[in-house]
Structure formats: C-alpha cells, structure tokens
C-alpha cells in the first residue's frame, strides 16, 4: 500500500517507520528543509514541499496513494491536506492528527477526514480501558459515518459469558470485529464461546452503544458506560 504523510517531524517519521516495517511504501512531505532527512529513514521517499499547495501534491502524484495522513503539528495544515486529498485527488482513506482538542469538531468528513486521531482522547481511553472491567469504552471515532471503535472487557457475571457469539443480540448498526483473550487475537466465529476477561472490540454507531451494553452485560450489576467524552 502507498501512504503519503504530510509532516516529517517526530510523529510523521514514527508513523513512517511503522508502516515501512509492515511492508508499505511511504512518502514523507514537509516544507521545512531541516526536517527532510532521508538518512533517518532511507527506505522512504521524501519531498520538500508545502503539502497545502495543490501543485505540489500533483507533483507527488497523490492520486496514486491509497492513504494520506495529516501528521503535522498544525491543525489547519492537517485539515487543508485532508480536504485536498479527498476532493482533488480522491484518496480512499484520509487520516488526520488533532493537536488541540478544541479543534476536534472540525475533523469530520466535511473536511475530507475519514479517521481523526486525538492524542488526549486516545490516552484517556487507554487509561480507562486499562482499569475498566464491565465498562464500555470508546477507543476512537471513525469520522466517516460517525462510527466508533469500542471495547468491553467481560466481567465474570456478564450475561454473555460462556455462551457462543451467535447468541449475542447485537443491534444492526454494530459488529463484533475481534476478541482479545490473553495474548491471542481471535476472529469471532458464530460458535466461539465468550469467556470472562475477554476484551470485545466492536465497530458501531454511537446510538447503538446502549443496545451493545445490554446485549453483552445483561446480568452484570453495576456496569457503566465510559465514552471518553
């Protein structure tokens, strides 16, 4: 997969290293010459350019990339890059970094953003996830369609424990996408039994979250919802 990253600072370079290690082709774009350091990541392509200028993105042939990531430290730049990538180059998936939580409301599909990543929200969700058993925790939002990735760690007395996945009465706008059990990641099958301490990962619309809680935690007293808001 070809990925273009706007922003060659510490965040952009870290993302690039991870993607390259997973076999993807990466282009790093930055207008600051001091950040264009090919020796740091020789496997990446580098472009000294302002990613907010259409002609520079044309030069980079952005239409040939499956994913564009706005990873600069400036929310305005990340929004402009996202909008151009989606509207001018029809990039299939656009991911944008949110630097300031107050700007989070802007990072929507109206600006071309498919997935918005807010570091404070992610950190808060990870803290909640680490201590929460029987809570519904929103890990992050998938902006296109306003779906969320949510997690529930099953307590011993959850109504669905020791029952197969097929018996979960989930709402139509929710899907169980993975079960984390100890060091294993399990792709859910209809006959897979659910066990205490399983971490269930769902993709769902926000309005489906109460129904998910009911389906999964029925019979578990005192369960609460934590959304990370």
N, C-alpha and C positions, 0 to 999 in steps of 0.2 A: 504494500500500500504506500502511496506517495502522500507525504504530510508536509505542509508548509507552516512554519512557525514564525509569526511576527513578534520580534523581541528576542535578542540574543544575549540577554542578561543571564543571571544565575538560574532563574526559573526556566527560561526558554532552553538553555543548554542542558539542564537536568532532564527536561522532557525529551529533548532530542536524544540524549544518551539512552534513555529507557526504550524509546521507540526503535533506535538502531539496534540495540541489543536483542530486540524481538523481531528483527529482520525487515524493518520498514525503511524506506528511503525518505530522507528528511532534508528540507531546505530551511535554513535559518536566514531571516531577513531583519536588518536593522540599519537605521540611518546614522548611527553613531559608529564611526570608523574604529574607535577604541574597542568596541565590542565584537568586531569582525576578526576573530582569531581562529582561523582554520586549524592551527596546530593543536588546539584543545580538543577538537572533535574532527579529525581528518576524514572520517567516513561520511560526514555531512557535506551538503552543498551550502555555499554561503553567498549572500547577495547584500552588497552595501547599497541600500536604497530606502526611501521613505515608503512604508507599506500603505500609507494613506493616499498615495498617488496612483491613479488608475494605470497610467502609462508604465509605471514600474512593475505593477502586477501583471500587465500584459507582457512585459519583457520576461517576467518569470514564468509565463505560460501557466497562470494559476488555474486555468480551466482543466488542466491535466492532473490536478491534485484531487484526491478523494476527501481529504480533511484539511481544514485550515484552523489554526489555533492562534487566537489573540492573547499573547502572553506577556505583553509589556507591562510596565508599572503605571501606565496612564490609562484610565478607564475610557477616556474619549477616543484614544487611539484604538483600543480594543473594539469599541463599538463601530468605529468607521471601517476598520478592517473586516469585521464580521458582515456589515451591510454590503460592502463592495464584493466580498467573496460570494455571498449568496445571490445578490441581484445582478451583478455584472458578469460573474464567472460561473454561476450555477453550481457552486461547490456543494456536494451532497451533505456534508456534515461540518458544522462550524461550532467550535468550542471557544469560549471566551473566559478570561480571568477577570474576576471582580476584585479590585483592590480596596475599594471603600464601600462598606456595607450600605451606606445611604444611597448608593447608586444602583443597588440591586434591582430595583423596579424597572430600570431601563433595559436590562439584559433579557429581552424577550424575542420572539420570532419576528416582531415588527422591525427589529434591528438586525435580523438575519441570524440570531443566536439560537442554536439547537440545544446546547448544553452550556449553562453558566456555572462556573466554579467559584464559590466564595470561601476563601480560607477560614475566616472566623466561623462560618456555618459548618464547614466540614469538621473543624477541630471540635466544636461544641457537640456535634453529632457523634463523633468518635468517643468523646468523653462519656456521653450518655449511653452509648452502645456498650462501653466497657463495663459500666456498673448496673445496667438495666437488664433484669430478667423479668419477663412478663410485660415489658413496655413495648409500645410501637414507636420506633424511632425513624424519623425521616433522615436519610443519609444525604441525599441531594435531589434537586429538582431537574427534570428533563424538560426544558422550556417549550419545545415544540409539542403542543398538545397538553402542556401543563401536567404531565405525568411525573410521579415521584418514584425514587427507589427507596423502599422502606424495609426495615428489619425488625423481626420479632424473635427474641430468644425464649424458647418454650420453658415455662416452669414445670415442676413435677405434676402439678394438678391442672394443667391446661386440658381443656376438653378434647383436644385432638391427639394427645399423646397416645402412643401405642395403637394408633389407627392408621390405615393407609391413606395416602394423599388423595385418592379418588373420593374419599368421604368428606373432604373439605368443601363446604358450601360457599364458595367464593362468589362475589359479585362479578358481573360480566366484564367490568372495566378493570379487572385485576388479574394478574398472572403470577404464579409462583415460579421463579426462574432458577433458583438454586437453594440447596440445603447445605449448610456448613456444619459438619459433625466432626469435632476434634480437629485433626489435621487434614480431613478429607473435604472435598467439594463434590457434592452429589447432584447430578442432573435428575430432577424429580420425575419419577415414573408413577403411573396410577397405583401400583401395588407397593410402592416404597413406604414402609412404616415410619411414622414420626416418633422421635424419641425425646425424652426430657433433655434440656440443654441444647437441642438443635437450634441453629440460627437459620431462620427462614427469610429469604430475600424475595420481595415482591416488587413488580412494577405495576403501579396503579394510579388512577386519577385521585386527586385529593378527596373528592366526595365519597370514594369507595372505602376510605380508611376505617370508618366506624364499622362497616359491614365485615371487613377483614378481621378487625379486632374481635367481633362477635363470633365469627366462624372459627377462629384459631383459639381464642382464650376462653370461650364459654366454659364455665365451670371452674374458672380460676379467679378466686375472690381478690378484690383489691387491685386488679390490673388497671393501669392508667395509660394514657396516650401522651407521648412526648414528641412534639413535631419539630423542635429546633427553632421555632419562630422567635 
